Amino acid sequence: MKKYLFIAAVAALALVSCQQEKDINVNNVPGGKNNVSFVLQSGAPTRSGEVVSPVRKGISAEVGRVDGQSIYIEETITDLGYSEPETKGTPLYTENLGYLYRSKLGVHTSTYTAGDVVYDQIGDGQAMEGFWCYGYDYPTNIWGDQSTPVDFAFYMPANMTSNGVTPTFSGNKTTFTYVSPETAVETQDIVFGGVTKTFKEYHSDYAKYGGTKVKLYHALTGVKFAIANPKKDGKLEYDIQIKEITFTGLANGGTCTFTPGSTGLDGGNIEWTSKTTAEGNVISQTFGPNDLVDYAKPTTGEDPNHFADSYYAAGTSQNINDAKASKTFWLVPQAITGSDATVTIKYDMNGKTDQYLEIRLGDLKASNWEPAQIRTYTFKLDEVNLKIEDTITMAEASQQEIDTPWGTKKITSYAGSTKQDVVITNTGNCDAFIRAAIIGQWRDEDGNPVFGFTDYTHGVQLVDSWYEDVIVKKTNIQGEFTGLPGTNWVLGSDGYYYYTEAVPAGQAVPNNLFTKYEVKRAPGAAIAGAVQEIYFTLEIATQAISAKKLDGTNYTYTAAWAHANSFEQ
């Protein structure tokens, strides 16, 4: 079966750890009456998670062609701030936070005039149970008369200046200005949280949980890339290696305000204002051979309990990152639709080195990047594949003696045999247009084609080919179709029947090409000076081509096939 140009796509399923509420042993918290501890749920991966972080499909569009093959980009959106249904405990949704920041928690306390402090994590053993617990013993009393509420503002990384950030605080509300670094490794996730507690409320929390439970919110949009190199029989058919990704024209700075208690599933606690785009701003990252990581299983030697759930992928998808996920781009949330932002991909493919693909993000019609999201862009190079199924019913054999110039001949007839229920399925990974050629052929006992012949069974000279008889003239001497062509099928001048609607990936053509074909004759034919039995074969040859335009909409079927041949209806 011939295959045509095409592309593919993989959404990763992100599982969120959901641990039961439980007491945490914090006996090793530094002692003292001014000890304070906070508990975060780590989001450690679990394959049978009770709560699934939603992964939504975004845009899917063709972004270029190489050697006649289409390159597609497919977007999936993971909402890191998802909290419905409510989990037991307070989950921290994280991509690289577990590796880079988990040992330290920065805390601003409204009643502690000496400044911000760093809470240390209380032992890896706690985190292995699905929790991070942090404690600090203040040198002075922060609770006052124990009835006055105390504001706590939290942030990771604890050393915010490493991200070029100097936060300011108003109670448990945090504000900071930000300018994005120039590489993905430098653009790290930033999260904030905040609670207000009296000593009595804190003491009650401590008795139940070993500290006050805290939820942290992501301020930035994570953008990462993956490759779906198609495989056939366990081997790569095409091999794409991304070498460098460069963003230009993005808003790279702004002011962020985190307000605890705000509502909103999509990071509504985070508000960005005064976003700026610096002239000549470039955010880039190079990638090496070891930066193509298959996250379908944990990397050898790494701790899977602190690995981000949304990095787990399926199938042949591989994330372009390093083993600690530090090469995710963490970017300022911003409008994408209609923007001048461009991403340029430098890649090698099938021995061709230093190829470039430039994509205007606005042309993709992607939705705006929001805080607390991971946008994964998967590059796919594949062919649209088809599967065809049918039902053949053989008529009961009947014997007939006929008189010929070579004597009496006994012929076995299977006239009345049928082919029906022809189902054509797009087993590829993108919308496709499908065409089909119907090939009917009489064959001798050795399988060789037989064309014009004398049908001695019925005393008729058949000089027309099967195609002329059944398809063109529709005299139907040799056989007959019912319901040809089906709805939305048209016959082109090239002899193909074209289905005029795009067929989604994984779905069958909703209208069959025909309802049934019935063989009317099973004759004996004069071949090489003797009468032989001949039999009929009916084949449906199918082909498919991608339906997608660069802007994510579909071509018409005529325009799509014009990429492959000079089709005319």
C-alpha positions in Angstrom: 0.0 0.0 0.0 1.5 3.3 -1.1 1.8 6.1 1.5 2.0 9.8 1.1 3.5 12.9 2.8 2.8 13.3 6.5 3.1 14.2 10.1 2.2 13.0 13.5 1.6 14.1 17.2 1.9 13.0 21.1 0.3 14.4 24.1 1.7 13.6 27.1 -0.4 12.5 30.0 0.5 14.2 33.2 -0.3 12.4 36.5 -0.4 14.4 39.7 0.5 12.7 42.9 -2.4 12.6 45.4 -1.3 11.5 48.9 -3.7 11.0 51.8 -3.6 13.6 54.6 -1.2 12.2 57.2 0.7 13.3 60.2 4.3 14.2 59.5 7.1 13.5 62.0 8.8 16.8 62.5 10.8 15.9 65.6 14.0 16.9 63.8 12.7 20.5 63.3 15.1 22.8 65.2 13.7 23.1 68.7 12.5 26.3 70.4 9.3 28.1 71.1 9.6 30.2 67.9 9.9 27.2 65.6 7.6 27.4 62.6 7.2 24.8 59.9 5.3 24.6 56.6 4.2 21.5 54.6 4.1 21.3 50.8 3.0 18.2 48.8 5.8 17.5 46.4 3.8 16.3 43.4 5.9 13.1 43.3 4.8 11.0 40.3 2.5 8.1 40.7 1.4 6.0 37.7 -2.0 5.3 39.3 -2.7 8.8 40.4 -6.2 9.6 41.8 -6.1 13.0 40.2 -5.0 13.7 36.6 -3.6 17.1 35.8 -5.5 18.1 32.7 -3.6 18.0 29.4 -5.5 19.9 26.7 -4.8 19.9 23.0 -3.8 23.2 21.5 -2.9 24.0 17.9 -1.8 21.5 15.3 -0.4 22.8 12.1 2.0 22.1 9.3 5.1 24.3 9.7 7.2 23.2 6.8 8.1 20.4 4.3 11.3 18.5 3.9 11.8 16.2 0.8 8.1 16.2 0.2 7.3 15.2 3.8 5.3 17.6 6.0 6.6 18.7 9.4 3.9 19.3 11.9 3.9 21.0 15.3 1.3 19.9 17.9 0.7 21.8 21.1 -0.4 20.3 24.4 -1.3 22.5 27.4 -0.8 21.3 31.0 -2.5 23.4 33.6 -0.1 23.3 36.6 -2.5 25.2 38.9 -5.3 22.7 38.5 -7.2 22.0 41.8 -10.5 20.4 40.9 -11.3 17.9 42.2 -9.6 19.0 45.3 -6.7 16.8 46.4 -6.1 15.8 50.0 -3.1 17.8 51.0 -1.7 20.7 49.1 0.0 19.7 45.9 2.9 21.6 44.4 2.8 21.1 40.6 6.3 21.2 39.3 8.5 20.7 36.3 12.0 21.3 37.5 11.2 22.7 40.9 11.9 19.4 42.6 15.4 19.2 41.4 16.5 22.8 41.6 14.7 24.4 44.5 13.2 21.8 46.9 15.8 22.0 49.6 15.2 25.7 50.4 12.0 27.8 50.8 12.3 31.6 51.0 9.9 33.1 53.5 9.0 36.8 54.3 7.4 37.2 57.7 5.6 40.4 58.4 6.5 40.6 62.0 10.2 39.7 61.7 12.1 42.9 61.1 15.5 41.3 60.5 14.4 40.4 57.0 13.6 37.3 54.9 14.7 33.9 56.1 15.4 30.6 54.4 13.5 27.5 55.7 15.4 24.2 55.3 13.8 21.1 54.1 13.4 18.6 56.9 15.0 15.4 55.5 14.6 13.7 52.2 12.6 10.9 53.8 9.7 13.3 54.2 9.7 14.2 50.5 9.9 10.5 49.5 6.5 10.1 51.2 5.1 12.8 48.9 5.6 15.8 51.1 8.2 18.5 51.5 8.4 19.8 55.1 10.3 23.0 55.9 11.2 24.4 59.3 12.9 27.4 60.9 13.5 28.5 64.5 13.2 32.2 64.7 15.6 33.9 67.2 12.8 36.2 68.4 9.1 35.9 69.0 7.2 36.5 65.8 3.7 35.8 67.3 3.4 38.9 69.6 0.5 38.4 71.9 -0.5 35.3 69.9 -3.8 36.8 68.8 -2.4 39.1 66.1 -2.4 37.6 62.6 1.0 37.1 61.0 1.5 37.3 57.2 3.9 34.8 55.6 4.9 35.1 51.9 6.8 32.2 50.3 8.9 31.9 47.2 11.2 29.5 45.4 14.0 29.7 44.5 14.9 30.9 48.0 17.7 33.0 46.4 15.5 35.1 44.1 18.4 37.3 43.0 19.7 34.3 41.0 16.8 34.9 38.7 17.3 38.6 38.6 14.3 39.1 40.9 14.0 41.3 44.0 10.6 40.8 45.5 8.7 43.3 47.6 6.0 42.5 50.1 2.7 43.9 51.3 1.5 41.5 54.0 1.5 38.2 52.2 1.2 39.8 48.7 4.3 39.7 46.6 5.4 42.0 43.7 8.5 41.8 41.6 9.9 43.1 38.3 11.5 40.6 35.9 13.6 40.4 32.8 14.0 37.0 31.2 17.6 35.6 30.9 18.9 34.7 27.5 19.0 30.9 27.7 16.5 28.3 28.8 18.9 27.0 31.4 18.9 30.4 33.0 15.1 30.8 32.7 13.9 28.9 35.8 10.5 28.4 37.2 9.5 30.9 39.9 6.7 30.1 42.4 4.9 32.0 45.2 2.6 31.4 48.0 1.2 33.1 51.1 -0.9 32.5 54.2 -2.0 34.6 57.2 -2.2 32.8 60.5 -2.6 33.5 64.2 -0.6 31.5 66.7 -3.7 29.5 67.6 -4.4 28.6 64.0 -0.8 27.7 63.4 -0.7 25.5 66.5 -3.9 23.7 65.3 -2.3 23.1 61.9 0.9 21.8 63.5 -1.0 19.3 65.6 -2.7 17.9 62.5 -0.1 18.1 59.8 3.2 19.0 61.4 3.0 22.5 60.0 0.7 24.8 58.0 -0.1 23.5 54.6 1.0 25.8 51.7 0.2 25.9 48.0 2.6 27.6 45.7 1.6 29.2 42.4 3.7 29.4 39.2 4.4 32.9 37.9 5.7 32.0 34.4 4.7 30.0 31.4 6.8 26.9 30.8 7.6 26.2 27.1 9.2 23.0 26.1 9.7 20.9 22.9 9.5 17.3 22.0 10.1 15.1 19.0 7.9 12.3 17.8 10.3 10.3 15.5 8.0 7.8 13.8 9.0 4.1 14.1 8.3 1.2 11.9 9.2 -2.4 13.0 11.0 -0.8 16.0 13.3 1.4 13.8 13.2 5.1 13.1 11.9 5.9 9.6 13.0 9.5 9.9 15.4 10.9 12.4 15.1 14.6 13.6 17.7 16.0 16.0 17.0 19.5 17.3 20.3 21.4 17.8 19.0 24.9 18.8 15.8 26.7 19.6 15.7 30.5 19.5 12.9 32.9 20.4 12.8 36.5 19.1 10.1 39.1 19.5 8.7 37.8 22.8 7.8 40.1 25.7 10.8 39.4 27.9 10.0 41.5 31.0 7.3 42.9 33.2 5.9 43.3 36.6 4.3 40.4 38.4 2.0 40.5 41.5 1.0 37.5 43.5 -2.1 37.8 45.6 -3.1 34.9 47.9 -6.7 34.0 47.9 -7.4 35.2 44.4 -9.6 32.8 42.4 -8.9 31.2 39.0 -8.0 27.8 37.8 -5.5 29.2 35.3 -3.2 31.0 37.7 -5.6 33.8 38.6 -3.5 34.5 41.7 -0.8 35.8 39.3 -1.2 39.1 37.5 1.4 40.4 34.9 1.5 44.1 33.9 3.9 46.5 32.1 5.1 43.7 29.9 8.0 44.9 27.6 9.8 43.6 24.5 13.4 44.7 24.3 14.7 45.5 20.9 16.9 42.6 19.7 15.8 40.4 22.5 16.8 36.8 21.9 16.1 33.8 24.2 17.9 30.7 22.9 19.2 27.3 23.9 21.5 24.7 22.3 20.8 21.0 22.7 23.2 18.1 22.4 22.8 14.3 21.7 22.1 13.7 25.4 19.3 16.2 25.5 16.8 13.9 23.7 15.3 12.2 26.7 12.6 9.6 26.7 10.5 10.4 29.7 8.2 7.3 29.3 10.3 5.9 32.1 12.6 7.6 34.7 16.1 8.3 33.7 18.6 5.8 35.2 20.2 7.1 38.3 17.7 9.9 38.8 15.2 10.1 41.7 11.7 9.5 40.1 10.0 10.8 43.2 11.1 14.3 42.4 10.5 14.2 38.7 7.8 16.2 37.2 4.6 14.3 36.4 4.0 16.2 33.2 7.3 15.0 31.8 6.0 11.5 31.5 5.3 10.8 27.8 4.0 7.9 25.7 4.9 6.2 22.5 7.9 7.5 20.6 7.8 11.0 21.9 11.0 12.3 23.4 11.5 15.6 25.2 14.3 18.0 24.2 15.7 18.7 27.6 18.3 17.4 30.0 17.8 14.8 32.7 16.9 17.4 35.3 14.5 19.2 33.0 16.4 22.4 33.4 16.2 23.3 29.6 12.5 24.1 29.7 12.0 27.8 28.7 10.3 29.7 31.5 8.8 32.8 29.8 6.7 35.8 30.6 3.0 35.0 30.1 1.8 37.0 27.1 -0.5 37.3 24.1 0.6 35.0 21.2 -2.2 35.5 18.7 -1.2 38.2 16.2 2.2 38.6 17.9 5.5 39.2 16.0 7.2 36.5 18.1 9.2 33.9 16.1 10.8 30.6 17.1 13.6 29.3 14.9 14.5 25.6 15.0 17.9 24.5 13.9 17.9 20.7 13.3 19.5 17.7 11.5 17.4 15.2 9.7 18.4 12.0 7.9 22.0 13.1 7.4 21.1 16.7 6.4 22.7 19.0 8.9 22.1 22.5 10.0 18.6 22.8 8.6 16.4 25.8 9.8 12.7 26.1 10.3 11.3 29.5 11.2 7.8 29.7 12.7 5.8 32.9 13.5 3.9 32.0 16.6 1.1 34.4 15.7 0.5 32.5 12.4 -0.2 29.3 14.4 -3.2 30.9 16.0 -2.2 29.6 19.4 -4.0 30.7 22.5 -2.3 33.2 24.8 0.3 31.9 27.2 -1.0 32.0 30.8 0.8 31.6 34.1 0.9 28.1 35.6 0.9 26.4 32.3 3.3 24.1 30.4 3.1 24.5 26.6 4.7 21.5 24.9 5.4 21.7 21.2 5.9 18.4 19.6 7.5 18.1 16.2 6.3 15.3 14.1 7.3 13.8 10.8 5.3 10.9 9.6 3.2 9.5 6.8 -0.5 9.3 6.9 -1.2 5.6 7.0 -4.4 3.8 6.0 -6.1 0.6 6.9 -8.8 -1.0 4.6 -11.1 -3.7 5.6 -14.0 -5.5 3.8 -16.2 -8.5 3.7 -16.2 -11.0 0.9 -19.0 -13.5 0.5 -18.4 -16.4 -1.8 -21.4 -17.8 -3.6 -21.9 -21.6 -3.6 -20.1 -23.3 -6.3 -22.1 -24.7 -9.2 -21.0 -27.0 -12.1 -21.9 -26.3 -15.7 -21.0 -28.2 -18.9 -20.5 -26.1 -22.0 -19.8 -27.0 -25.7 -16.7 -25.4 -27.2 -14.7 -25.9 -30.4 -12.4 -28.0 -28.2 -15.1 -30.3 -26.9 -17.3 -30.3 -23.9 -15.9 -28.5 -20.9 -17.0 -28.6 -17.2 -16.9 -25.1 -15.6 -17.1 -24.3 -11.9 -19.1 -21.1 -11.4 -19.0 -18.7 -8.3 -21.3 -16.1 -9.9 -23.0 -14.0 -7.3 -20.0 -13.6 -5.0 -19.8 -10.2 -3.4 -17.4 -7.7 -1.8 -19.0 -5.2 0.6 -18.6 -3.3 3.9 -15.4 -1.6 2.6 -14.1 0.5 5.5 -11.1 2.8 5.0 -9.5 4.2 8.2 -7.0 7.0 8.6 -4.5 5.3 11.0 -2.1 8.3 10.8 -1.8 11.2 13.1 -3.3 14.2 11.3 -6.4 15.0 9.3 -6.1 13.6 5.8 -7.8 13.5 2.4 -8.2 10.0 1.0 -8.6 8.7 -2.6 -9.2 5.2 -3.8 -8.8 3.4 -7.2 -11.0 0.4 -8.0 -9.0 -2.2 -9.8 -11.0 -5.2 -11.2 -9.2 -7.9 -13.2 -10.0 -11.3 -14.6 -7.2 -13.8 -14.1 -6.4 -17.3 -15.4 -5.7 -20.3 -13.3 -2.1 -19.2 -12.8 -3.1 -15.7 -11.7 -2.1 -14.0 -14.9 -4.4 -11.1 -16.2 -6.9 -11.9 -18.9 -8.3 -9.1 -20.9 -10.6 -9.4 -24.0 -12.0 -13.0 -24.2 -14.9 -15.1 -25.3 -17.2 -16.2 -22.5 -18.2 -19.6 -23.6 -20.3 -20.1 -20.6 -22.7 -17.4 -21.8 -21.8 -17.3 -25.5 -20.7 -13.7 -25.4 -17.6 -12.0 -26.8 -16.2 -9.7 -24.0 -13.9 -7.2 -25.7 -14.3 -4.4 -23.2 -12.0 -4.3 -20.2 -13.7 -4.7 -16.9 -13.2 -0.9 -16.2 -14.9 0.1 -19.4 -17.8 -2.3 -18.9 -18.5 -1.6 -15.2 -17.1 1.9 -14.4 -17.2 3.9 -17.7 -20.1 2.5 -19.8 -21.9 0.9 -16.8 -23.2 -1.9 -19.1 -22.5 -4.2 -16.1 -22.1 -7.3 -18.1 -19.2 -8.6 -16.0 -20.4 -7.4 -12.6 -22.3 -4.6 -10.9 -21.8 -2.1 -8.1 -24.5 -0.9 -5.7 -24.1 2.6 -4.3 -21.0 3.7 -6.3 -19.9 6.3 -5.6 -21.0 6.9 -2.0 -21.8 10.2 -0.4 -18.9 12.8 -0.7 -17.0 10.6 -3.2 -16.3 12.0 -6.6 -14.5 10.4 -9.6 -11.5 12.4 -10.9 -10.2 12.5 -14.4 -7.3 10.3 -13.3 -9.6 7.4 -12.4 -9.3 7.9 -8.6 -12.4 8.4 -6.4 -11.7 11.3 -4.1 -13.4 11.7 -0.7 -14.1 15.4 -0.5 -14.0 15.8 3.3 -11.0 15.6 5.6 -10.9 12.5 7.7 -9.6 13.0 11.3 -6.7 10.9 12.5 -7.8 7.6 13.9 -11.2 7.7 12.3 -12.8 5.8 9.4 -14.2 7.5 6.3 -17.9 7.9 7.4 -19.3 7.1 4.0 -18.3 3.9 2.2 -17.1 4.2 -1.4 -19.8 1.7 -2.4 -22.3 -0.5 -0.8 -21.7 -3.8 -2.6 -20.1 -5.3 -5.7 -21.4 -8.5 -7.2 -19.7 -10.7 -9.7 -22.2 -11.6 -12.5 -20.1 -14.1 -14.3 -17.6 -16.8 -13.6 -17.0 -17.9 -17.2 -14.8 -20.3 -19.0 -12.6 -18.4 -21.5 -10.7 -19.3 -24.7 -7.1 -18.9 -23.7 -4.2 -20.3 -25.8 -6.5 -22.4 -27.9 -8.4 -24.0 -25.0 -11.1 -23.2 -22.5 -10.0 -22.5 -19.0 -11.7 -21.4 -15.9 -11.0 -17.8 -15.0 -11.7 -15.9 -11.8 -12.2 -12.2 -10.8 -10.2 -10.1 -8.3 -11.4 -6.7 -7.1 -8.8 -4.5 -5.3 -9.2 -1.0 -3.7 -5.9 0.9 -3.8 -6.0 3.8 -1.3 -3.8 6.8 -0.8 -3.9 9.7 1.7 -2.4 13.2 2.0 -2.3 15.7 4.9 -5.2 18.1 5.0 -3.6 20.8 7.2 -2.5 24.3 6.2 0.2 26.3 8.0 -2.5 28.3 9.8 -4.1 25.2 11.3 -7.1 25.2 8.9 -7.7 22.5 6.3 -7.1 22.7 2.5 -9.9 21.8 0.1 -9.3 18.3 -1.2 -8.4 19.6 -4.6 -5.8 22.0 -3.2 -4.3 19.3 -1.0 -3.9 16.8 -3.8 -2.4 19.5 -6.0 0.7 19.2 -3.8 1.2 15.7 -5.0 0.0 15.7 -8.6 -1.8 17.7 -11.2 -5.2 16.6 -10.0 -8.2 17.7 -12.0 -11.8 16.8 -11.2 
